[in-house]
């Protein structure tokens, strides 16, 4: 919920934008005598005069043909860069600090500020200040859609954090950039297949698991993020006994449950050495641990990179490189 102070600020800012837009168009549209300008539901911050109609998650939306100032709060910023757009504000924030954009995006968009994490309701004032001509909003922005649409035409992207390919395809379709998306995916998938062939030439039928360890619990992943990259993109064999995941892609598991779960290789996600696996006899008894077939990444890398295009490219090479370096020793 917004505070009264915030609601007041946003309302005033939106009202001022509407009034400025109306004044800017006074020479183009004659007003009837005695009539007053009406505030309607049409977006008011479009910078591009040529428009067309597309379908989003809920219906028809009129958007600029060639948007130049996209506000992305759908999680699609890295994909937009690949499609030739540089968003003016983003919801792709660093897992370690939601007031900062991810490390990869800092390199690509050094002057862009965050609107808050796209999986939560974002900062309307920051979006207003960015003066967008198009907004891409994810499912978690549904409650503030009308406010977003008063700032600029807003496309509701129906896919969230865990649906990379579906989200990418939807955004590419909206922006008429399907060819560019197909070319990137083809290159990515071909590279993943090459890495698969190199790894499985050595591992044969050996199995893999993705485990995240924190100070309080263990999570075993089988879908989404790095698990999606390991089991789908690289096509490595998932270990028998991997639990059926919850909707977010993994399952919280006890130490005792690890005793019946014995993969040949483990991708271990942990942000520090202080976790529940320390000094665990069950952990040290696993064959992957005994063989030192442990490939370490951080949880921060998983959430910052494994769900987005540029991050997936970098992480694919990193994890495959770790595996190959170890196997070739």
C-alpha positions as semicolon CSV with decimal commas, in nm:
position;residue;x (nm);y (nm);z (nm)
1;X;0,000;0,000;0,000
2;X;0,118;0,351;-0,076
3;X;0,134;0,606;0,202
4;X;-0,092;0,909;0,176
5;X;0,212;1,123;0,111
6;X;0,319;0,902;-0,177
7;X;-0,027;0,884;-0,328
8;X;-0,048;1,262;-0,312
9;X;0,289;1,305;-0,482
10;X;0,207;1,061;-0,760
11;X;-0,137;1,210;-0,813
12;X;-0,002;1,562;-0,837
13;X;0,277;1,453;-1,072
14;X;0,036;1,270;-1,300
15;X;-0,201;1,566;-1,299
16;X;0,082;1,801;-1,397
17;X;0,184;1,573;-1,681
18;X;-0,169;1,562;-1,811
19;X;-0,197;1,943;-1,796
20;X;0,137;1,993;-1,970
21;X;0,038;1,751;-2,242
22;X;-0,291;1,932;-2,288
23;X;-0,116;2,271;-2,318
24;X;0,130;2,131;-2,570
25;X;-0,155;2,019;-2,792
26;X;-0,367;2,334;-2,763
27;X;-0,250;2,458;-3,103
28;X;-0,336;2,129;-3,269
29;X;-0,689;2,076;-3,144
30;X;-0,942;2,357;-3,120
31;X;-1,145;2,362;-2,802
32;X;-1,513;2,443;-2,822
33;X;-1,623;2,766;-2,650
34;X;-1,680;2,710;-2,283
35;X;-1,539;2,357;-2,293
36;X;-1,273;2,236;-2,052
37;X;-1,000;1,980;-2,119
38;X;-1,097;1,633;-2,000
39;X;-0,860;1,380;-1,846
40;X;-0,925;1,044;-2,008
41;X;-0,766;0,701;-1,986
42;X;-0,539;0,758;-2,285
43;X;-0,164;0,758;-2,202
44;X;-0,015;1,105;-2,200
45;X;0,365;1,075;-2,223
46;X;0,415;0,935;-2,570
47;X;0,722;1,080;-2,745
48;X;0,665;0,908;-3,080
49;X;0,380;1,031;-3,297
50;X;0,337;0,717;-3,510
51;X;0,148;0,443;-3,327
52;X;-0,001;0,100;-3,385
53;X;-0,217;-0,144;-3,192
54;X;-0,081;-0,461;-3,033
55;X;-0,230;-0,722;-2,803
56;X;-0,093;-0,760;-2,453
57;X;-0,194;-0,994;-2,170
58;X;-0,535;-0,828;-2,130
59;X;-0,630;-0,677;-2,465
60;X;-0,546;-0,414;-2,725
61;X;-0,290;-0,144;-2,650
62;X;-0,187;0,150;-2,871
63;X;0,192;0,194;-2,853
64;X;0,460;0,387;-3,044
65;X;0,587;0,215;-3,357
66;X;0,942;0,316;-3,270
67;X;0,969;0,371;-2,893
68;X;1,283;0,551;-2,783
69;X;1,237;0,576;-2,406
70;X;1,124;0,239;-2,272
71;X;1,066;0,194;-1,900
72;X;1,105;-0,175;-1,830
73;X;0,954;-0,312;-1,509
74;X;0,881;-0,655;-1,656
75;X;1,227;-0,808;-1,611
76;X;1,305;-0,780;-1,984
77;X;1,587;-0,524;-1,980
78;X;1,862;-0,761;-2,097
79;X;1,642;-0,891;-2,377
80;X;1,558;-0,534;-2,482
81;X;1,930;-0,462;-2,516
82;X;1,968;-0,761;-2,747
83;X;1,672;-0,635;-2,954
84;X;1,835;-0,293;-2,998
85;X;1,672;-0,086;-2,722
86;X;1,828;0,090;-2,424
87;X;1,567;0,129;-2,150
88;X;1,568;0,457;-1,957
89;X;1,475;0,284;-1,629
90;X;1,474;-0,082;-1,522
91;X;1,331;-0,321;-1,267
92;X;1,623;-0,563;-1,297
93;X;1,788;-0,496;-0,962
94;X;2,076;-0,663;-0,782
95;X;1,970;-0,945;-0,549
96;X;2,212;-0,810;-0,289
97;X;2,082;-0,453;-0,313
98;X;1,747;-0,360;-0,467
99;X;1,860;0,004;-0,489
100;X;2,118;-0,094;-0,753
101;X;2,080;-0,251;-1,096
102;X;2,255;-0,582;-1,162
103;X;2,634;-0,585;-1,225
104;X;2,586;-0,685;-1,589
105;X;2,346;-0,397;-1,652
106;X;2,578;-0,149;-1,481
107;X;2,823;-0,219;-1,763
108;X;2,560;-0,187;-2,036
109;X;2,352;0,096;-1,887
110;X;2,580;0,290;-1,652
111;X;2,349;0,593;-1,630
112;X;2,022;0,406;-1,580
113;X;1,862;0,395;-1,237
114;X;1,632;0,126;-1,093
115;X;1,259;0,158;-1,039
116;X;1,273;-0,113;-0,772
117;X;1,270;-0,490;-0,824
118;X;1,025;-0,587;-1,097
119;X;0,883;-0,872;-0,886
120;X;0,742;-0,615;-0,645
121;X;0,540;-0,298;-0,701
122;X;0,779;-0,041;-0,839
123;X;0,848;0,327;-0,774
124;X;0,602;0,537;-0,975
125;X;0,785;0,862;-0,903
126;X;1,105;0,721;-1,055
127;X;0,917;0,611;-1,366
128;X;0,758;0,955;-1,405
129;X;1,102;1,117;-1,374
130;X;1,236;0,892;-1,654
131;X;0,973;1,033;-1,894
132;X;0,912;0,711;-2,092
133;X;0,719;0,678;-2,415
134;X;0,647;0,308;-2,348
135;X;0,628;0,096;-2,031
136;X;0,664;-0,281;-2,011
137;X;0,503;-0,410;-1,691
138;X;0,509;-0,760;-1,548
139;X;0,231;-0,950;-1,365
140;X;0,324;-0,802;-1,026
141;X;0,245;-0,452;-1,154
142;X;-0,120;-0,533;-1,221
143;X;-0,245;-0,329;-0,923
144;X;-0,077;-0,012;-1,049
145;X;-0,147;-0,066;-1,420
146;X;-0,387;0,228;-1,450
147;X;-0,133;0,462;-1,290
148;X;0,142;0,334;-1,519
149;X;-0,081;0,376;-1,822
150;X;-0,139;0,743;-1,733
151;X;0,238;0,795;-1,753
152;X;0,286;0,623;-2,090
153;X;0,129;0,343;-2,297
154;X;0,177;0,031;-2,087
155;X;0,209;-0,323;-2,218
156;X;0,123;-0,597;-1,969
157;X;0,377;-0,879;-2,008
158;X;0,213;-1,198;-1,876
159;X;0,535;-1,384;-1,792
160;X;0,739;-1,328;-1,480
161;X;1,068;-1,424;-1,324
162;X;1,065;-1,796;-1,404
163;X;0,961;-1,786;-1,772
164;X;1,262;-1,654;-1,964
165;X;1,184;-1,786;-2,314
166;X;0,814;-1,706;-2,297
167;X;0,884;-1,353;-2,170
168;X;1,149;-1,295;-2,438
169;X;0,916;-1,418;-2,714
170;X;0,628;-1,201;-2,596
171;X;0,839;-0,882;-2,582
172;X;0,997;-0,956;-2,920
173;X;0,652;-1,001;-3,072
174;X;0,525;-0,672;-2,924
175;X;0,823;-0,483;-3,065
176;X;0,825;-0,667;-3,400
177;X;1,172;-0,807;-3,330
178;X;1,107;-1,180;-3,360
179;X;1,384;-1,226;-3,618
180;X;1,643;-1,077;-3,383
181;X;1,521;-1,296;-3,096
182;X;1,530;-1,611;-3,311
183;X;1,887;-1,537;-3,420
184;X;2,004;-1,491;-3,060
185;X;1,829;-1,806;-2,936
186;X;1,969;-2,009;-3,225
187;X;2,325;-1,899;-3,143
188;X;2,273;-1,959;-2,770
189;X;2,121;-2,306;-2,819
190;X;2,393;-2,410;-3,064
191;X;2,661;-2,304;-2,815
192;X;2,483;-2,491;-2,535
193;X;2,473;-2,804;-2,753
194;X;2,847;-2,779;-2,819
195;X;2,914;-2,753;-2,445
196;X;2,678;-3,048;-2,381
197;X;2,873;-3,261;-2,627
198;X;3,207;-3,170;-2,466
199;X;3,086;-3,245;-2,113
200;X;2,896;-3,566;-2,183
201;X;3,186;-3,706;-2,388
202;X;3,349;-3,744;-2,046
203;X;3,059;-3,779;-1,799
204;X;2,859;-4,022;-2,015
205;X;2,555;-4,120;-1,802
206;X;2,668;-3,949;-1,482
207;X;2,407;-3,740;-1,304
208;X;2,389;-3,380;-1,185
209;X;2,212;-3,186;-0,912
210;X;2,168;-2,817;-0,827
211;X;2,170;-2,749;-0,453
212;X;2,145;-2,416;-0,274
213;X;2,272;-2,401;0,084
214;X;2,198;-2,116;0,323
215;X;2,261;-2,079;0,693
216;X;1,915;-2,223;0,764
217;X;1,815;-2,464;0,489
218;X;1,890;-2,665;0,176
219;X;1,702;-2,625;-0,151
220;X;1,726;-2,870;-0,439
221;X;1,641;-2,713;-0,776
222;X;1,509;-2,895;-1,080
223;X;1,358;-2,606;-1,279
224;X;1,420;-2,236;-1,337
225;X;1,742;-2,038;-1,315
226;X;2,066;-2,231;-1,316
227;X;1,872;-2,561;-1,291
228;X;1,694;-2,478;-1,617
229;X;2,033;-2,410;-1,775
230;X;2,188;-2,734;-1,646
231;X;1,902;-2,970;-1,728
232;X;1,742;-2,803;-2,031
233;X;2,000;-2,580;-2,201
234;X;2,302;-2,808;-2,139
235;X;2,088;-3,122;-2,133
236;X;2,275;-3,287;-1,846
237;X;2,114;-3,579;-1,663
238;X;1,914;-3,493;-1,353
239;X;1,990;-3,712;-1,052
240;X;1,730;-3,974;-0,955
241;X;1,551;-3,876;-0,638
242;X;1,543;-3,507;-0,724
243;X;1,224;-3,387;-0,551
244;X;0,930;-3,251;-0,746
245;X;0,968;-2,873;-0,726
246;X;0,739;-2,609;-0,583
247;X;0,621;-2,343;-0,832
248;X;0,942;-2,141;-0,785
249;X;1,148;-2,430;-0,923
250;X;1,297;-2,598;-0,617
251;X;1,219;-2,781;-0,295
252;X;1,336;-2,715;0,059
253;X;1,500;-3,039;0,177
254;X;1,639;-3,174;0,502
255;X;1,996;-3,292;0,551
256;X;1,864;-3,639;0,617
257;X;1,692;-3,645;0,278
258;X;2,030;-3,598;0,109
259;X;2,128;-3,947;0,217
260;X;1,893;-4,096;-0,045
261;X;1,996;-3,844;-0,308
262;X;2,340;-3,921;-0,445
263;X;2,432;-3,735;-0,768
264;X;2,768;-3,775;-0,941
265;X;2,810;-3,396;-0,979
266;X;2,671;-3,103;-0,779
267;X;2,636;-2,736;-0,873
268;X;2,641;-2,573;-0,530
269;X;2,486;-2,230;-0,480
270;X;2,599;-2,051;-0,167
271;X;2,686;-1,691;-0,087
272;X;2,926;-1,783;0,194
273;X;3,088;-2,079;0,367
274;X;2,863;-2,053;0,670
275;X;2,579;-2,285;0,570
276;X;2,398;-2,594;0,692
277;X;2,631;-2,825;0,500
278;X;2,929;-2,735;0,716
279;X;3,046;-3,029;0,925
280;X;2,761;-3,244;0,790
281;X;2,841;-3,615;0,778
282;X;2,559;-3,669;0,527
283;X;2,705;-3,409;0,294
284;X;3,059;-3,544;0,321
285;X;2,933;-3,896;0,244
286;X;2,792;-3,803;-0,098
287;X;2,990;-3,941;-0,390
288;X;3,003;-3,603;-0,563
289;X;3,167;-3,456;-0,253
290;X;3,408;-3,748;-0,216
291;X;3,508;-3,712;-0,583
292;X;3,532;-3,332;-0,549
293;X;3,279;-3,297;-0,830
294;X;3,146;-2,975;-0,679
295;X;3,106;-2,662;-0,893
296;X;3,047;-2,347;-0,693
297;X;2,835;-2,048;-0,785
298;X;2,665;-1,791;-0,566
299;X;2,294;-1,754;-0,508
300;X;2,341;-1,393;-0,614
301;X;2,470;-1,509;-0,955
302;X;2,175;-1,741;-0,993
303;X;1,912;-1,472;-0,932
304;X;2,098;-1,190;-1,108
305;X;2,203;-1,382;-1,418
306;X;2,038;-1,720;-1,480
307;X;1,693;-1,579;-1,560
308;X;1,800;-1,321;-1,823
309;X;1,965;-1,333;-2,164
310;X;2,302;-1,163;-2,109
311;X;2,344;-1,332;-1,773
312;X;2,261;-1,672;-1,919
313;X;2,531;-1,626;-2,182
314;X;2,795;-1,546;-1,921
315;X;2,682;-1,810;-1,671
316;X;2,662;-2,084;-1,935
317;X;3,030;-2,041;-2,016
318;X;3,127;-2,010;-1,650
319;X;2,959;-2,325;-1,523
320;X;3,051;-2,533;-1,829
321;X;3,407;-2,402;-1,799
322;X;3,425;-2,511;-1,434
323;X;3,298;-2,857;-1,517
324;X;3,535;-2,905;-1,812
325;X;3,836;-2,773;-1,621
326;X;3,771;-3,019;-1,339
327;X;3,704;-3,314;-1,569
328;X;4,023;-3,254;-1,768
329;X;4,253;-3,253;-1,463
